């Protein structure tokens, strides 16, 4: 995998949440947050690999 900073530059995506989404995220446990992060990383890696 490439340099992490380059990877983030390639994604170039603003992450914005509504108030309700933010409240829901704040209620998650550490394990649930880690699962969400890893899931998103996997999706982004697949997208980048297809380029």
Residue pairs with C-beta under 8 A, 6 or more apart in sequence:
1 7
1 45
7 44
7 48
10 48
11 44
11 48
17 25
25 33
28 36
